[in-house]
């Protein structure tokens, strides 16, 4: 599986895009995590206005196998949640790096602990 080079990755298997000019980045789970979860059937995402803290739980994903916490890869304020994923959680499995993104956050910190795509690939291979 190939991890997009422009993204950064957490040890909890979330990805985060580079922040835009307003400091807003997109967050999702990796293809590795989506495959490990199995078919995602429910997504509880942080709400707009919520403050998330890097490394802490901010929601959950439920699959046919288990329920897994969603961890924030960065700290900041949630500015958008992906309603498409709430309505159709299978998007997390079919398009984890595109339409299956989870939320957008105005970053205030925490990005320094993230891995590059190559580092994440090594992490998941080991």
C-alpha positions, -999 to +999 in steps of 0.1 A: +000+000+000+012+034-009+011+064+015+008+098-002+041+116+002+025+150+010+008+138+041+022+133+077+013+103+098+008+095+135+017+063+154-021+058+159-025+055+121-041+089+114-029+112+086-029+149+084-025+171+053-002+202+051-020+232+066-034+257+041-028+295+043-053+297+072-036+270+092-063+244+085-054+208+078-074+177+069-073+146+090-082+110+082-071+074+090-046+055+069-053+027+044-034+005+068-058+013+097-088+010+074-077-024+063-071-035+100-105-022+111-124-040+084-158-026+071-165+006+089-202+009+098-203+039+121-182+071+126-184+095+155-164+125+146-155+156+166-180+185+162-172+219+147-159+241+174-144+212+195-108+215+206-087+184+199-054+176+215-026+157+197-025+121+209-059+122+226-091+105+216-115+127+197-141+103+183-145+067+173-149+044+143-169+012+146-164-017+122-179-051+119-148-063+139-144-037+167-148-002+180-116+019+177-108+053+192-100+081+167-069+100+179-061+136+170-028+137+152-025+175+159-039+199+184-064+226+173-100+236+167-123+215+145-136+237+117-154+209+096-165+173+100-170+152+070-208+146+069-203+122+040-184+098+062-211+100+089-237+092+063-216+066+045-188+053+069-176+028+042-159+058+025-132+053+052-125+019+036-129+028-001-112+062-002-092+068+031-070+095+015-097+112-006-135+112+002-130+093+034-113+121+053-127+127+087-124+163+099-105+196+093-087+213+121-071+247+126-037+236+139-023+251+171+004+224+177+015+188+178+026+185+142+063+180+152+057+144+163+044+132+130+061+108+105+068+112+068+052+088+044+085+068+042+088+067+080+052+056+084+057+028+058+087+015+078+067+018+110+038-003+097+062-028+080+079-036+113 
